[in-house]
């Protein structure tokens, strides 16, 4: 049973907008009176003396403020350079002794250092390298991966051409799936293949919308997977040089014992999104809101105490092999 194609709402007829009324406005005459009182009847010499002292102190205060600003700017720049030097020195020591550091933003806003083992650092580096690989429709490797996804999704059906309306049944928005990867890149296709191979029961139930009462306008399965991959990259702060999100710091700790922690987290996130979709009785136009709430729940589970692997997360139990 293939997932239903998305129905589109008919466009309503354009209605003529009522002509806007123009209101004439008049500009009042500016106030001619001085802001300060009239001092024409005061003693001229006294007035001159007061103005002279005022000008003197104003000029002195201006010079003081200017020098204070220059001094504070110099101190700030010097402090920044000193911090950079210390940071580079600390990174060099970390590489020398076989560990590296990643900053973590704690709940009180302070920054603490988290040490990574050489294995964690290596797996994180490989994961980041995969982020930079876009889907290339001219690559034989990428074409074969897309064909493999079809075989895993529909093992009893003939493989269609790479450009065919049949791809829409999987949840691609266009007859050419290559146009739907965008920011998700080739890694999002790899995640879908991993999902199909390691949790085939959950994969097919989500693909065919087998659970619960579904909306008339369902979310497209394949494109949802691309969006989930991109959401995880943002949530875990994988594209930045230093991971600063709490979820990202907890995630890199999982890489010590699980080199597929990202792929498993993708599968949990997909299953979690579908559960929230059903609970909210959502339809196509609410997909982004469901994706946001999925991210919130995922962050909460990932950062809760006692999570040493993705399999320890409460929502992992929803996955079926």
NORRA-V970985 format. One line per field, one symbol per residue. phi: phi as a letter, one per 40 degrees, with the letter a starting at -180 (. if undefined). psi: psi as a letter, one per 20 degrees, with the letter a starting at -180 (. if undefined). Layout:
phi = ???
psi = ???
This chain:
phi = .ccccccbccccccbccccccbbcbbccccccccccccbccccccccccccccccccccccccccccccccccccccccccccccccccccccccccgabbbcbccccgcbbbbcbcdcccccccccccccccccbcccccccccccccccccbcbbcccccbacccccchccbcbddcbcfccgcccccccccdcccbcccdcccccfcbgccccbcccdcccccccdcccccccfccccbcbccccccccccccbacbccccccccccccccccdcccfcbdcbcccccccccccccccccccgcbaccccdcccccbc
psi = pqqqqpqqpqpqqpqppqqpqpppqppqqqpiqqhrrpkhjrpghggggghghghghggghggghghgggghgggghghghgggghghghhghghhjkrrqpqporhjirprpppprhgghghhghghhhhjorpoiiphghghhhhhgghhhmhjqqprrhoqihhhhijqiriohhiigchhahhhghggggghhhmhggghhhgjliqaoqrhnqqpgghhhghgghghgghiliiqhppiqghgghghhiigioikhgghhggghghgghghgghilrrgijghghhghggghggghhjqqjoirhiiphihihpp.
